[in-house]
Each structure stands twice: as C-alpha cells, then as structure tokens.
Amino acid sequence: MTVADGPASSAAQVIELSGVSVDLGGKPVLRGIDVRLDQRRIAVIGANGSGKSTFARLLNGLVSPSRGEVRVHGLDVAREPKRVRRMVGFVFTNPDAQIIMPTVAEDVAFSLRGRGLSRSEVTRRTEEVLGAYGLSDLGEAPAHSLSGGQKQLLALASVLVGEPALVVADEPTTLLDLGNARRVAGLLIDELAAQTVIVTHDLDLAARCDVALRFEDGRLVSVGEPAHVIAEYRAVNA
Ligand SMILES: Nc1ncnc2c1ncn2[C@@H]1O[C@H](COP(=O)(O)OP(=O)(O)OP(=O)(O)O)[C@@H](O)[C@H]1O
C-alpha cells in the first residue's frame, strides 16, 4: 500500500469546479460551485440534504453537472469518464453498494483486474491488504456474511488495493465501532498518499483534515481552515 511520504500536496493533486450546478429530479441540488482544492485531506460537512454526497459523486462522474465543469487531477470528468473512474476510488456509505464478488478475497482481487499483474502478485497484494484491515481470517468467507463494519472495511480494502490517486469517501466511519472508526480515520488522514475527500458528520474527523468545505442548501458556503468552518457550522446550528 502506498503511504504518505511527501509534501502536503503536489501540482497534480488539484480538484477544480467551475460554475457547477446540478439539477436532479427537476430540482436544483447544487448551485454555483466554484472551488479549487490542492490540499491532501479535504473534509466536506453540512446538514442532511445539503448536497455533500452529490458533490462527492461529481468527482468520479457518478453525477454529471447540469452546468459548469469538474476537473480532477487535470482530467475533465465529463470528457474522460473512464480514466477518471480508474483514478478515483469511491467508498460508499453503504458497503453493499460496492461489494460485488462472492468471497472477501475475491472482492479485493477483483479490483486488481485488467492491470496485467501475475496471479501470484494479485494474491500477494490481496493478502497484504486483508492483513492491513484485520480481514486475513475472513478471506474465504462469503462477503455478504460479514457484519456491517467488516463490510465497510472490506469496501475500503477493495478500493485502496488499487492505489487510486484520489480517494472519495462518503461517511466512511458511520458503520464502524470505535476501534475500527479510529483505525479507518487514521488510515485516511495519516497514511494514504492519495488526495482524500471525506464526507462526514464526524466533526472530530473533519477537524483533522487540511481544509473543510461546508454546504448549506446546495451552496458551498465556506471553504477554509477546518476549525473555523466547523465553528461556523456549530454556530448556525446553535
Ligand atoms: N437522484 C436524485 N433525484 C432527486 N433528488 C435527489 C437525488 N439525489 C439527491 N437528491 C436530493 O438532493 C439533495 C442533496 O442530497 P445529498 O445526498 O447530496 O445530500 P447530503 O448532504 O449528502 O445529505 P446526507 O447528510 O443526508 O447524506 C437532497 O434534497 C436529496 O433529496
């Protein structure tokens, strides 16, 4: 697994949205988003229904802008969707949405398909990542027999084994117990080399990021120092 070893960001790690609006089901869900992000750890906070998940989904093309442009690490998401999907690892809130193979080990190995790796290399990387997530003993277990938290760890393992340049995680710690939530937070914040966008209601997790974005009613109302953005969010909800 690639771990953080360089400066906080590199020129290639830039997410840029210009004049982006999204309408879904005939209603505006995101409006007039302009932002440039080159920080490594990016938190996205805001009330239920404020547009956080929609913002996250724009970054790998799961949602398309109705107006404006989304560029991720130099790629226009609308024009190069396949390249973007290969580069962006998306971790869903509900791991059932992304576990596709029958067993735990097969699900992790599936993420390495089409990379020209030998069978032994796929096995080596799969075992390494299962070990890193405490899933070694469950390699042959049916993936859908896992607990909610174990499934969340498996979903993360399956995404991260592919070493994506950008990781987008939509409430990645929601289903996890305290120990696993700490472990996943530590991994996302302290260990990954990839740029990481974390949508979260966990304000302690958001506080550990390099920058925070706050959405309110489909608008990006704050971008800045997490402590400041979180304090403002607390104030509007006081
Ligand atoms: N496919 C869709 N069709 C119609 N409306 C949608 C669709 N997807 C999302 N919405 C609406 O867009 C708004 C923003 O949703 P989104 O999931 O981005 O919010 P969120 O901030 O992630 O919320 P939460 O914290 O509850 O997960 C909500 O009002 C939601 O109902």
Ligand as a Chemical Component Dictionary entry (heavy atoms), coordinates in Angstrom:
data_LIG
# 
_chem_comp.id                   LIG 
_chem_comp.type                 NON-POLYMER 
_chem_comp.pdbx_formal_charge   0 
_chem_comp.three_letter_code    LIG 
# 
loop_
_chem_comp_atom.comp_id 
_chem_comp_atom.atom_id 
_chem_comp_atom.alt_atom_id 
_chem_comp_atom.type_symbol 
_chem_comp_atom.charge 
_chem_comp_atom.model_Cartn_x 
_chem_comp_atom.model_Cartn_y 
_chem_comp_atom.model_Cartn_z 
_chem_comp_atom.pdbx_ordinal 
LIG N1  N1  N 0 -31.268 11.263 -7.744 1  
LIG C1  C1  C 0 -31.885 12.278 -7.102 2  
LIG N2  N2  N 0 -33.076 12.756 -7.536 3  
LIG C2  C2  C 0 -33.691 13.767 -6.913 4  
LIG N3  N3  N 0 -33.193 14.396 -5.822 5  
LIG C3  C3  C 0 -32.027 13.958 -5.345 6  
LIG C4  C4  C 0 -31.299 12.884 -5.946 7  
LIG N4  N4  N 0 -30.159 12.686 -5.254 8  
LIG C5  C5  C 0 -30.171 13.584 -4.255 9  
LIG N5  N5  N 0 -31.281 14.346 -4.307 10 
LIG C6  C6  C 0 -31.631 15.434 -3.384 11 
LIG O1  O1  O 0 -30.547 16.331 -3.344 12 
LIG C7  C7  C 0 -30.397 16.884 -2.046 13 
LIG C8  C8  C 0 -28.971 16.706 -1.597 14 
LIG O2  O2  O 0 -28.711 15.317 -1.432 15 
LIG P1  P1  P 0 -27.290 14.776 -0.957 16 
LIG O3  O3  O 0 -27.395 13.297 -0.855 17 
LIG O4  O4  O 0 -26.230 15.341 -1.818 18 
LIG O5  O5  O 0 -27.189 15.420 0.499  19 
LIG P2  P2  P 0 -26.180 15.149 1.688  20 
LIG O6  O6  O 0 -25.704 16.490 2.157  21 
LIG O7  O7  O 0 -25.153 14.158 1.293  22 
LIG O8  O8  O 0 -27.145 14.527 2.791  23 
LIG P3  P3  P 0 -26.893 13.456 3.985  24 
LIG O9  O9  O 0 -26.047 14.122 5.017  25 
LIG O10 O10 O 0 -28.287 13.208 4.464  26 
LIG O11 O11 O 0 -26.269 12.232 3.373  27 
LIG C9  C9  C 0 -31.427 16.201 -1.158 28 
LIG O12 O12 O 0 -32.551 17.052 -1.041 29 
LIG C10 C10 C 0 -31.783 14.959 -1.944 30 
LIG O13 O13 O 0 -33.111 14.563 -1.701 31 
# 
loop_
_chem_comp_bond.comp_id 
_chem_comp_bond.atom_id_1 
_chem_comp_bond.atom_id_2 
_chem_comp_bond.value_order 
_chem_comp_bond.pdbx_ordinal 
LIG N1  C1  SING 1  
LIG C1  N2  SING 2  
LIG C1  C4  DOUB 3  
LIG N2  C2  DOUB 4  
LIG C2  N3  SING 5  
LIG N3  C3  DOUB 6  
LIG C3  C4  SING 7  
LIG C3  N5  SING 8  
LIG C4  N4  SING 9  
LIG N4  C5  DOUB 10 
LIG C5  N5  SING 11 
LIG N5  C6  SING 12 
LIG C6  O1  SING 13 
LIG C6  C10 SING 14 
LIG O1  C7  SING 15 
LIG C7  C8  SING 16 
LIG C7  C9  SING 17 
LIG C8  O2  SING 18 
LIG O2  P1  SING 19 
LIG P1  O3  DOUB 20 
LIG P1  O4  SING 21 
LIG P1  O5  SING 22 
LIG O5  P2  SING 23 
LIG P2  O6  DOUB 24 
LIG P2  O7  SING 25 
LIG P2  O8  SING 26 
LIG O8  P3  SING 27 
LIG P3  O9  DOUB 28 
LIG P3  O10 SING 29 
LIG P3  O11 SING 30 
LIG C9  O12 SING 31 
LIG C9  C10 SING 32 
LIG C10 O13 SING 33 
# 
